[in-house]
């Protein structure tokens, strides 16, 4: 909401309401198109989530697990 009102200083309330409506409407239209494109391409996750998953997979690939005591269930990472 702060981004919507950032450029608005001393305006009439009707102008303020119209500007707020237009900014919020644009936000939903743009994000709605992104989501529809994601659905059309049959992706399960957004691009941001997909990048985070890849980064986590990269980190997990570097981790080694060694069993120190099988009976006690102790492991070293």
C-alpha positions, 0 to 999 in steps of 0.5 A: 500500500505504501508503494501505491501512496508514495507518489500521492501527496496533497490530492482530493480524496476522489483522486486518491481513491481512483489512483489507489484503485488503478494501482491495485487493479494493475497489480492484480492484472499483471500477477494474474497474467503471470499465474495464468502463464505458469498454469498454461505451461503446466509448471507446478511452481512459480519461477522464484520457488523453482529457483529456490528448490534448485539452490536447495538441491545444490546444497543438499548434493554437497552434504555427506552422511556417515553412520557412526553407530547403526545401533544407536542411530547416530550419524555425522553430517 
